[in-house]
Amino acid sequence: MNSDDMVFGEVNYREPVRMRRPDRDRRWACVAYEVPGPGDMPIFLDRKPADAIERHALRDVSVELGGILLGRECLDEETGEPFVWVTESLEAKHYENTQASFTYTHNSWEEITRERDNLYPDLDIIGWYHTHPDFGIFLSGHDLFIHRNFFDQPLQVAYVVDPIRQTRGFFRWKADGLDQVGGFTIVADRNDRVALARLVNDLESIPNADGGGGGLSPRLEAELVAMLSRPAYQAGPSGDRAQTAALASFAGLLVGIIGFAAVLWINSLNQQVHDQADKIKSLGEAVQSNTDMQRMALHTLVDKSEKGTTGVDLFTSSYKRALSERDDWQSRSEKLNYINERLAVEGKSLRAALDETGQKLAKAETAVKENAAEAKEARMLRDDFSVASKQIATQNATIARKNELLDAVDESKASDLIRRAKWGVYLAIAGWAVAVLLGVGLVALWTYGNPIPPETGPSSPEAQPPHMIR
């Protein structure tokens, strides 16, 4: 993509806020990286985004990577002078890059804006960062075009990191141009002073005096993560489980190869530790031999000192020289002991990483077995489904034939049956009527042949015949 083809979304900027500089606030610990110039605008970078940017830069040193800087554009409440405070960073996930260029796209800018609104709605976009693998710290013509067109506010900055040469630097607006500052300040909470000092020492390639407590440096840890981490495979639909099992098997093979490489690396590191131990042992023998020689020289000088002043002076100078040589040998021995301890600590960390890799390999093998069983079950289900489909097809054909037979019945026969059924109903009704009439007639005949006698009551006194006496 050419520079003229880049499209960015709308960018909202805020006015600088008045606040106290972190190097004048007792709540914060500040350590300078390199030496800020007297005319440089103060730039403060929190330890968290500084560490995150270093790890991002080490993730892939074959191409350029980049992202956005978030924080505050500020004015010193005491002097009114401007300064910038970077408190967060966001990686660009959609971009176009090569070994010598990095270009934002419309999708990358939309995602950065959306992520900023969701995670850090109160922070400003105060600049951008990108890497220059093995090219040094500068702004190319393409970089200048991006900064002048999309980061043109007076306090917006550009941060460039070279992960191979282990150099880095900020660029700021100055007299309508972009100028690199001599140095900047890394900030952390006051309780994190030790971790802050270790980070700055790592950035400036200065060995840390302590042998532990801070873990691995960002560079070594990022290299280990890049070696051991791989993108997780997303499972597909149930119909593709056989393919999933094959891909899982391939992933397990990759994990096994990585684990074997880690074992070789740890063995090499152990060999280096043994070599250092042998050197320390040789150095101890040399120190012991030197001590014996000094003791013999001391006795000789003591004998000479008993003979006069000249012997005393010779003894004094020789003794001082012997003490100086002894101190030098002790210092070298302490340095070798420190190196040996550091190698032992790193070897322990690598062994832990190897154990974790072995656990991941075992889980991958278990997943492969489970996927194989599921694939076999899926094949059986597909066979059962095929048999059921054939049975359903047979039943559908039988039903279709029966429907055809039903449709082929003679309609005239159906009409004749319906007509007969109607006549049957009529005849049944007529039969019931005749039966009722016959019943009524029989009741009437029976009643006519057996008349009911008239009702007679008790005889009245007048109607009774007179008594007859016989």
LONU-601481 format. One line per field, with one value per residue (C-alpha): residue in one letter; y, x, z; residue number from 1. Coordinates in steps of 0.5 Angstrom, whole numbers. Last residue first. Layout:
! residues N
code = [A; ...]
y = [Y; ...]
x = [X; ...]
z = [Z; ...]
pos = [NUM; ...]
//
This chain:
! residues 470
code = [R; I; M; H; P; P; Q; A; E; P; S; S; P; G; T; E; P; P; I; P; N; G; Y; T; W; L; A; V; L; G; V; G; L; L; V; A; V; A; W; G; A; I; A; L; Y; V; G; W; K; A; R; R; I; L; D; S; A; K; S; E; D; V; A; D; L; L; E; N; K; R; A; I; T; A; N; Q; T; A; I; Q; K; S; A; V; S; F; D; D; R; L; M; R; A; E; K; A; E; A; A; N; E; K; V; A; T; E; A; K; A; L; K; Q; G; T; E; D; L; A; A; R; L; S; K; G; E; V; A; L; R; E; N; I; Y; N; L; K; E; S; R; S; Q; W; D; D; R; E; S; L; A; R; K; Y; S; S; T; F; L; D; V; G; T; T; G; K; E; S; K; D; V; L; T; H; L; A; M; R; Q; M; D; T; N; S; Q; V; A; E; G; L; S; K; I; K; D; A; Q; D; H; V; Q; Q; N; L; S; N; I; W; L; V; A; A; F; G; I; I; G; V; L; L; G; A; F; S; A; L; A; A; T; Q; A; R; D; G; S; P; G; A; Q; Y; A; P; R; S; L; M; A; V; L; E; A; E; L; R; P; S; L; G; G; G; G; G; D; A; N; P; I; S; E; L; D; N; V; L; R; A; L; A; V; R; D; N; R; D; A; V; I; T; F; G; G; V; Q; D; L; G; D; A; K; W; R; F; F; G; R; T; Q; R; I; P; D; V; V; Y; A; V; Q; L; P; Q; D; F; F; N; R; H; I; F; L; D; H; G; S; L; F; I; G; F; D; P; H; T; H; Y; W; G; I; I; D; L; D; P; Y; L; N; D; R; E; R; T; I; E; E; W; S; N; H; T; Y; T; F; S; A; Q; T; N; E; Y; H; K; A; E; L; S; E; T; V; W; V; F; P; E; G; T; E; E; D; L; C; E; R; G; L; L; I; G; G; L; E; V; S; V; D; R; L; A; H; R; E; I; A; D; A; P; K; R; D; L; F; I; P; M; D; G; P; G; P; V; E; Y; A; V; C; A; W; R; R; D; R; D; P; R; R; M; R; V; P; E; R; Y; N; V; E; G; F; V; M; D; D; S; N; M]
y = [-132; -125; -121; -114; -109; -109; -104; -98; -93; -94; -93; -98; -98; -95; -99; -97; -99; -105; -104; -107; -113; -114; -107; -106; -112; -109; -102; -105; -109; -103; -99; -105; -105; -98; -98; -104; -101; -94; -98; -102; -95; -92; -99; -98; -91; -92; -98; -94; -89; -94; -97; -90; -89; -96; -94; -88; -91; -96; -91; -87; -94; -94; -92; -86; -91; -96; -89; -88; -95; -94; -88; -91; -96; -91; -87; -94; -95; -88; -89; -95; -92; -86; -91; -95; -88; -85; -91; -91; -83; -85; -90; -85; -80; -85; -87; -79; -79; -84; -81; -74; -77; -80; -74; -70; -74; -74; -66; -66; -70; -65; -60; -63; -64; -57; -55; -60; -56; -49; -52; -54; -48; -44; -48; -47; -40; -40; -44; -40; -34; -38; -39; -32; -30; -35; -33; -26; -28; -31; -25; -21; -26; -26; -19; -18; -23; -19; -13; -17; -19; -13; -10; -15; -14; -7; -8; -14; -10; -4; -9; -12; -5; -3; -9; -17; -19; -16; -21; -27; -24; -23; -30; -32; -28; -30; -37; -35; -31; -38; -42; -36; -37; -44; -43; -38; -42; -48; -44; -41; -48; -50; -44; -46; -53; -50; -45; -51; -55; -49; -49; -56; -55; -49; -54; -60; -54; -53; -60; -61; -55; -57; -64; -60; -56; -63; -66; -60; -60; -67; -66; -60; -65; -70; -65; -63; -71; -71; -65; -68; -74; -69; -65; -67; -65; -58; -55; -55; -48; -50; -45; -41; -43; -42; -45; -42; -35; -35; -37; -31; -26; -29; -28; -21; -19; -21; -27; -27; -21; -24; -27; -26; -19; -14; -13; -13; -7; -8; -1; -4; -9; -4; 0; -6; -8; -1; -1; -8; -6; 1; -3; 0; 7; 6; 6; 11; 11; 17; 19; 21; 25; 27; 26; 31; 32; 38; 44; 48; 42; 36; 30; 23; 18; 13; 6; 1; -6; -8; -13; -10; -4; 1; 7; 12; 17; 23; 28; 34; 39; 35; 32; 25; 23; 27; 29; 22; 18; 22; 22; 14; 13; 18; 14; 16; 14; 9; 3; -1; -8; -9; -2; -3; 2; 6; 11; 18; 21; 18; 21; 17; 17; 12; 6; -1; 0; 6; 4; -2; 1; 6; 1; -4; 2; 4; -3; -4; 2; 0; 2; 1; -1; -1; -5; -12; -11; -9; -8; -8; -11; -13; -6; -7; -2; 2; 5; 10; 15; 22; 28; 34; 42; 47; 51; 52; 49; 45; 42; 42; 35; 31; 25; 17; 12; 10; 6; 0; -3; -8; -9; -15; -21; -19; -22; -23; -19; -12; -14; -16; -9; -6; -9; -8; 0; -1; -3; 1; 8; 12; 20; 25; 31; 36; 36; 43; 40; 34; 27; 22; 15; 12; 16; 12; 15; 12; 15; 17; 22; 27; 31; 26; 24; 32; 35; 36; 41; 38; 39; 40; 34; 30; 27; 22; 21; 14; 13; 12; 10; 10; 16; 13; 7; 0]
x = [-277; -276; -274; -271; -272; -268; -263; -264; -266; -260; -256; -251; -244; -241; -240; -235; -237; -234; -228; -229; -225; -225; -224; -218; -215; -216; -213; -207; -206; -207; -202; -197; -198; -197; -190; -188; -190; -186; -180; -180; -180; -174; -170; -172; -170; -163; -162; -164; -159; -153; -155; -154; -147; -145; -147; -143; -137; -138; -138; -132; -128; -122; -115; -114; -113; -108; -104; -104; -102; -96; -94; -94; -89; -84; -84; -83; -77; -74; -75; -71; -65; -65; -64; -58; -55; -56; -53; -47; -46; -47; -41; -37; -38; -36; -29; -28; -30; -25; -19; -21; -20; -14; -11; -13; -9; -3; -4; -5; 2; 5; 3; 5; 12; 12; 11; 17; 21; 19; 21; 28; 29; 28; 33; 38; 37; 38; 44; 47; 46; 50; 56; 56; 56; 62; 66; 65; 67; 73; 76; 75; 79; 84; 85; 85; 91; 95; 94; 96; 102; 104; 103; 108; 113; 113; 114; 119; 123; 123; 124; 130; 134; 133; 137; 139; 132; 128; 132; 129; 122; 123; 124; 118; 114; 116; 115; 108; 107; 108; 103; 98; 99; 99; 92; 90; 92; 88; 82; 82; 82; 76; 73; 74; 72; 65; 65; 65; 60; 55; 57; 55; 49; 47; 48; 44; 38; 39; 38; 33; 29; 30; 27; 21; 20; 20; 15; 11; 11; 9; 3; 1; 1; -3; -8; -9; -10; -15; -19; -19; -22; -27; -29; -37; -37; -35; -28; -24; -20; -12; -8; -3; 4; 8; 15; 20; 17; 16; 23; 25; 21; 23; 30; 29; 25; 30; 29; 26; 27; 29; 35; 43; 43; 48; 44; 49; 48; 45; 42; 35; 37; 39; 33; 29; 33; 32; 25; 24; 28; 24; 17; 14; 15; 10; 14; 17; 22; 25; 27; 34; 37; 31; 30; 28; 22; 21; 16; 21; 21; 16; 18; 22; 23; 29; 31; 37; 38; 42; 37; 30; 31; 26; 23; 18; 14; 11; 5; 6; 5; -1; 1; 0; -4; -1; 6; 7; 5; 9; 15; 15; 15; 21; 25; 25; 31; 34; 38; 37; 38; 30; 27; 21; 14; 11; 6; 4; -1; -7; -11; -13; -20; -23; -18; -21; -27; -25; -18; -20; -25; -20; -15; -20; -22; -14; -12; -18; -16; -9; -3; 4; 10; 17; 24; 23; 16; 9; 2; -3; -8; -6; -3; -1; -4; 0; -1; 2; 6; 7; 9; 11; 10; 13; 8; 13; 10; 3; 8; 3; 1; -1; -3; -3; -3; 2; 0; 2; 8; 12; 17; 19; 24; 25; 19; 16; 22; 19; 12; 17; 20; 13; 10; 16; 16; 8; 9; 15; 11; 14; 16; 18; 21; 22; 29; 33; 38; 38; 36; 42; 41; 34; 33; 30; 24; 20; 13; 9; 14; 12; 17; 20; 12; 11; 5; -1; -4; -8; -6; -12; -16; -15; -20; -18; -23; -21; -15; -14; -8; -7; -3; 3; 3; 0]
z = [115; 116; 110; 111; 106; 99; 99; 94; 100; 104; 99; 95; 96; 89; 82; 77; 70; 67; 63; 56; 54; 46; 45; 49; 46; 39; 41; 44; 37; 33; 37; 36; 29; 28; 32; 28; 21; 23; 25; 19; 15; 18; 17; 10; 9; 12; 8; 2; 4; 5; -2; -5; -2; -4; -11; -11; -9; -14; -19; -17; -19; -14; -17; -12; -7; -11; -12; -5; -3; -8; -5; 2; -1; -4; 2; 6; 2; 2; 10; 10; 6; 10; 16; 13; 11; 18; 21; 17; 19; 26; 25; 22; 27; 33; 29; 29; 36; 38; 34; 37; 44; 42; 39; 45; 50; 45; 46; 53; 54; 49; 54; 60; 56; 55; 62; 64; 59; 61; 69; 66; 63; 69; 73; 67; 68; 75; 74; 69; 74; 79; 75; 73; 80; 82; 76; 78; 85; 83; 79; 85; 89; 84; 84; 91; 91; 86; 90; 97; 93; 91; 98; 101; 96; 97; 105; 104; 100; 105; 111; 107; 106; 113; 116; 117; 120; 114; 109; 113; 113; 106; 105; 109; 105; 99; 101; 103; 97; 93; 97; 96; 88; 88; 92; 87; 81; 84; 86; 78; 76; 80; 77; 70; 71; 74; 68; 64; 68; 67; 59; 59; 63; 58; 52; 55; 56; 49; 47; 51; 49; 41; 44; 47; 40; 36; 41; 40; 33; 33; 37; 33; 27; 31; 33; 25; 24; 29; 27; 20; 23; 27; 20; 21; 28; 26; 27; 33; 33; 33; 39; 36; 38; 44; 46; 41; 41; 49; 50; 46; 49; 56; 54; 51; 57; 62; 66; 73; 78; 85; 82; 82; 84; 80; 74; 68; 64; 57; 57; 56; 61; 66; 65; 66; 73; 76; 75; 78; 84; 84; 84; 91; 88; 82; 76; 71; 65; 63; 56; 53; 48; 44; 37; 33; 28; 24; 24; 29; 34; 34; 38; 36; 42; 42; 42; 42; 43; 36; 34; 37; 34; 37; 35; 39; 35; 39; 40; 43; 38; 34; 27; 29; 23; 17; 19; 23; 17; 12; 17; 17; 10; 9; 14; 22; 25; 30; 27; 22; 25; 26; 26; 30; 31; 36; 36; 39; 44; 43; 49; 55; 59; 54; 56; 55; 51; 47; 46; 44; 39; 36; 36; 32; 27; 26; 24; 19; 16; 15; 18; 15; 17; 13; 12; 13; 10; 14; 12; 18; 22; 29; 31; 39; 44; 49; 56; 61; 56; 60; 55; 58; 57; 61; 66; 71; 77; 74; 69; 63; 60; 54; 57; 56; 50; 45; 39; 35; 31; 28; 22; 19; 21; 28; 30; 37; 40; 38; 42; 48; 48; 47; 53; 58; 56; 56; 64; 66; 64; 59; 61; 56; 58; 52; 50; 51; 56; 53; 56; 58; 56; 60; 66; 72; 76; 82; 83; 89; 91; 86; 82; 77; 76; 73; 77; 73; 68; 63; 55; 51; 48; 41; 37; 31; 26; 22; 18; 11; 7; 0; -1; 3; -2; 0]
pos = [470; 469; 468; 467; 466; 465; 464; 463; 462; 461; 460; 459; 458; 457; 456; 455; 454; 453; 452; 451; 450; 449; 448; 447; 446; 445; 444; 443; 442; 441; 440; 439; 438; 437; 436; 435; 434; 433; 432; 431; 430; 429; 428; 427; 426; 425; 424; 423; 422; 421; 420; 419; 418; 417; 416; 415; 414; 413; 412; 411; 410; 409; 408; 407; 406; 405; 404; 403; 402; 401; 400; 399; 398; 397; 396; 395; 394; 393; 392; 391; 390; 389; 388; 387; 386; 385; 384; 383; 382; 381; 380; 379; 378; 377; 376; 375; 374; 373; 372; 371; 370; 369; 368; 367; 366; 365; 364; 363; 362; 361; 360; 359; 358; 357; 356; 355; 354; 353; 352; 351; 350; 349; 348; 347; 346; 345; 344; 343; 342; 341; 340; 339; 338; 337; 336; 335; 334; 333; 332; 331; 330; 329; 328; 327; 326; 325; 324; 323; 322; 321; 320; 319; 318; 317; 316; 315; 314; 313; 312; 311; 310; 309; 308; 307; 306; 305; 304; 303; 302; 301; 300; 299; 298; 297; 296; 295; 294; 293; 292; 291; 290; 289; 288; 287; 286; 285; 284; 283; 282; 281; 280; 279; 278; 277; 276; 275; 274; 273; 272; 271; 270; 269; 268; 267; 266; 265; 264; 263; 262; 261; 260; 259; 258; 257; 256; 255; 254; 253; 252; 251; 250; 249; 248; 247; 246; 245; 244; 243; 242; 241; 240; 239; 238; 237; 236; 235; 234; 233; 232; 231; 230; 229; 228; 227; 226; 225; 224; 223; 222; 221; 220; 219; 218; 217; 216; 215; 214; 213; 212; 211; 210; 209; 208; 207; 206; 205; 204; 203; 202; 201; 200; 199; 198; 197; 196; 195; 194; 193; 192; 191; 190; 189; 188; 187; 186; 185; 184; 183; 182; 181; 180; 179; 178; 177; 176; 175; 174; 173; 172; 171; 170; 169; 168; 167; 166; 165; 164; 163; 162; 161; 160; 159; 158; 157; 156; 155; 154; 153; 152; 151; 150; 149; 148; 147; 146; 145; 144; 143; 142; 141; 140; 139; 138; 137; 136; 135; 134; 133; 132; 131; 130; 129; 128; 127; 126; 125; 124; 123; 122; 121; 120; 119; 118; 117; 116; 115; 114; 113; 112; 111; 110; 109; 108; 107; 106; 105; 104; 103; 102; 101; 100; 99; 98; 97; 96; 95; 94; 93; 92; 91; 90; 89; 88; 87; 86; 85; 84; 83; 82; 81; 80; 79; 78; 77; 76; 75; 74; 73; 72; 71; 70; 69; 68; 67; 66; 65; 64; 63; 62; 61; 60; 59; 58; 57; 56; 55; 54; 53; 52; 51; 50; 49; 48; 47; 46; 45; 44; 43; 42; 41; 40; 39; 38; 37; 36; 35; 34; 33; 32; 31; 30; 29; 28; 27; 26; 25; 24; 23; 22; 21; 20; 19; 18; 17; 16; 15; 14; 13; 12; 11; 10; 9; 8; 7; 6; 5; 4; 3; 2; 1]
//
